[in-house]
Amino acid sequence: MSSVAEIVESRELIANLTLRELRGRYKRSVLGWTWSLLNPLSTVVIYSIVFGVLLHGDPPTGNPSGTHNFAVWLLCGLLPWNFFSGGLNGAMGVLTGNAGLIRKVYFPREDLVLSFVVSMLVTFLIEMGVLLVILVIFGNNIWPWLPLVAMLMLVQTVFVTGFALALSVLNVYFRDIQYLVGAILLQAWFFLTPIVYKIDLVNAEASKPVARLYTVNPMVRYVETYRDLLYDNRGPTLVNCLYLTGTAAIVFVIGMAIFRRYEARLAEEL
């Protein structure tokens, strides 16, 4: 609780660090913030061609929305994944990238991680805004579900922050973390999450114990819940809501504990 209170007191610093992160992200780039839209859209185009055309992927029909479009269905799962993977990948270099600042002055070190996650959240909000426009064009009645979408984004932000805190400080002491997580674990995690394929395939092909183990993956439930709200226009299941809220709280507490455990010698290690 004292850690949380200290972070709350330094909220102005977090805001300034977030603005610095946002301004520097596309500095000297011709297209600037347009890249935050082009990156997911280009991925959707590639995946739509590979999985939707070449492999004849057939998206489910939204129930009860009636939406039937592979690119829209893909975006509903891909954008939350990009927020998660981008938050973890970027957070691992936050402390090492600000070594000079950490050595010179004291401030809550968590602020650096939190400001990065907030900057990723801003990008996520922009991408979701574009997705909402696309959904409306396709006749999707998303408006009644926006408050639940906002709550889900908040829960996921807590979830991402917990991982970001742990990985950022562990990477200072064990530099292999960035290669292990970025090059191997996140790639495997992506294909263990039903982003480019329907979860029905897992339920149909895998045994019951394997299918049950598969749903332990929180990102499976995040993707499923986002698609319930955005693509299908229906409320999420109570089980998913409780599971996501519980795992977000647990991951955040563990992440904060790991960060506090290794924070004392950050300046020396950097």
ZAMARGU-4260 file (C-alpha; in steps of 0.2 Angstrom, whole numbers, plus 5000, padded with zeros to 4 digits):
<rodrens>
0) 5000/5000/5000 | 5014/5012/5004 | 5021/5008/4986 | 5004/5012/4978 | 5003/5028/4989
5) 5020/5034/4983 | 5016/5031/4965 | 5000/5041/4967 | 5009/5055/4974 | 5021/5055/4959
10) 5007/5055/4946 | 5013/5072/4939 | 5030/5064/4935 | 5021/5049/4927 | 5011/5061/4916
15) 5027/5070/4911 | 5036/5053/4907 | 5021/5047/4897 | 5022/5063/4886 | 5040/5061/4884
20) 5037/5043/4879 | 5024/5048/4867 | 5033/5062/4859 | 5049/5051/4857 | 5040/5036/4850
25) 5039/5042/4832 | 5052/5056/4833 | 5059/5060/4816 | 5047/5049/4807 | 5038/5055/4792
30) 5022/5047/4795 | 5023/5049/4814 | 5007/5042/4823 | 5000/5035/4807 | 5012/5020/4810
35) 5001/5016/4826 | 4987/5013/4813 | 4997/5006/4799 | 5006/4992/4809 | 4990/4983/4815
40) 4981/4986/4798 | 4996/4979/4788 | 4996/4964/4800 | 4977/4961/4797 | 4980/4962/4778
45) 4993/4949/4778 | 4984/4937/4790 | 4968/4940/4780 | 4977/4934/4764 | 4986/4920/4772
50) 4972/4913/4784 | 4956/4920/4776 | 4960/4918/4757 | 4974/4905/4755 | 4969/4894/4770
55) 4950/4897/4767 | 4947/4903/4785 | 4929/4906/4789 | 4925/4918/4803 | 4910/4914/4814
60) 4895/4924/4812 | 4892/4937/4826 | 4879/4931/4838 | 4867/4941/4839 | 4876/4955/4829
65) 4876/4945/4813 | 4894/4952/4808 | 4903/4941/4797 | 4920/4947/4791 | 4937/4939/4794
70) 4947/4956/4795 | 4935/4963/4808 | 4935/4947/4818 | 4954/4946/4817 | 4956/4964/4823
75) 4945/4961/4838 | 4958/4948/4844 | 4974/4956/4837 | 4973/4973/4845 | 4972/4967/4863
80) 4986/4955/4859 | 4997/4969/4852 | 4994/4979/4868 | 4999/4965/4878 | 5015/4960/4868
85) 5020/4978/4865 | 5019/4982/4883 | 5030/4967/4888 | 5043/4969/4874 | 5045/4988/4877
90) 5045/4987/4896 | 5060/4976/4896 | 5071/4990/4890 | 5063/5004/4900 | 5075/5003/4915
95) 5091/5000/4905 | 5086/5014/4893 | 5084/5026/4907 | 5100/5021/4916 | 5107/5039/4917
100) 5091/5046/4924 | 5090/5032/4938 | 5109/5035/4943 | 5107/5054/4944 | 5091/5057/4954
105) 5079/5047/4965 | 5060/5045/4961 | 5049/5030/4961 | 5057/5018/4948 | 5040/5011/4945
110) 5035/5027/4937 | 5046/5023/4921 | 5037/5007/4919 | 5020/5014/4922 | 5023/5029/4910
115) 5027/5016/4896 | 5012/5006/4899 | 5001/5021/4899 | 5009/5027/4882 | 5005/5009/4875
120) 4987/5011/4882 | 4986/5028/4872 | 4991/5019/4856 | 4978/5005/4860 | 4964/5018/4862
125) 4968/5025/4845 | 4968/5008/4837 | 4952/5004/4846 | 4944/5020/4840 | 4948/5015/4822
130) 4941/4998/4825 | 4925/5005/4832 | 4923/5015/4816 | 4925/4999/4806 | 4912/4990/4816
135) 4900/5004/4814 | 4903/5004/4795 | 4898/4985/4795 | 4882/4989/4804 | 4888/4983/4821
140) 4878/4990/4836 | 4893/4992/4848 | 4888/5008/4857 | 4879/4999/4872 | 4894/4989/4875
145) 4907/5003/4876 | 4907/5005/4895 | 4911/4986/4897 | 4924/4987/4884 | 4932/5002/4894
150) 4932/4992/4910 | 4940/4977/4901 | 4954/4988/4894 | 4957/4994/4912 | 4958/4977/4919
155) 4970/4972/4905 | 4981/4987/4908 | 4983/4981/4926 | 4987/4964/4920 | 5000/4971/4908
160) 5007/4982/4921 | 5011/4968/4933 | 5021/4958/4919 | 5029/4974/4914 | 5035/4978/4932
165) 5042/4961/4934 | 5051/4959/4917 | 5058/4977/4917 | 5068/4974/4933 | 5072/4956/4930
170) 5080/4961/4913 | 5092/4973/4922 | 5099/4958/4932 | 5097/4944/4919 | 5099/4951/4901
175) 5093/4935/4893 | 5076/4939/4898 | 5073/4950/4884 | 5078/4937/4871 | 5069/4923/4880
180) 5053/4932/4881 | 5053/4943/4865 | 5060/4929/4853 | 5052/4913/4860 | 5039/4915/4874
185) 5028/4928/4866 | 5029/4920/4849 | 5023/4903/4857 | 5010/4913/4867 | 5003/4921/4851
190) 4999/4904/4843 | 4992/4897/4860 | 4979/4911/4859 | 4964/4910/4847 | 4969/4926/4837
195) 4970/4919/4819 | 4960/4903/4822 | 4943/4899/4831 | 4943/4892/4849 | 4931/4879/4843
200) 4945/4871/4834 | 4954/4868/4850 | 4938/4861/4858 | 4935/4849/4844 | 4953/4843/4841
205) 4960/4842/4859 | 4956/4831/4873 | 4946/4838/4887 | 4960/4840/4899 | 4971/4849/4886
210) 4956/4860/4881 | 4954/4864/4900 | 4972/4868/4902 | 4972/4879/4886 | 4959/4890/4894
215) 4970/4893/4909 | 4979/4905/4897 | 4972/4923/4902 | 4975/4929/4884 | 4963/4916/4878
220) 4949/4924/4889 | 4954/4941/4885 | 4952/4938/4866 | 4936/4929/4869 | 4929/4943/4880
225) 4934/4956/4868 | 4925/4947/4854 | 4910/4944/4864 | 4908/4963/4866 | 4914/4970/4850
230) 4911/4956/4837 | 4896/4947/4844 | 4888/4962/4854 | 4884/4951/4869 | 4889/4952/4887
235) 4904/4942/4893 | 4902/4926/4904 | 4903/4929/4923 | 4917/4916/4924 | 4928/4926/4912
240) 4925/4942/4921 | 4930/4934/4938 | 4945/4925/4930 | 4952/4940/4921 | 4949/4952/4936
245) 4957/4939/4948 | 4972/4936/4937 | 4975/4954/4934 | 4976/4958/4953 | 4987/4943/4956
250) 4999/4947/4942 | 5000/4965/4947 | 5004/4961/4966 | 5017/4948/4961 | 5025/4960/4948
255) 5025/4974/4961 | 5033/4962/4974 | 5047/4957/4962 | 5050/4975/4957 | 5052/4980/4975
260) 5063/4965/4979 | 5076/4970/4966 | 5074/4989/4965 | 5087/4993/4979 | 5102/4989/4968
265) 5096/4996/4952 | 5108/5010/4951 | 5123/4999/4954 | 5118/4986/4941 | 5114/4999/4928
</rodrens>
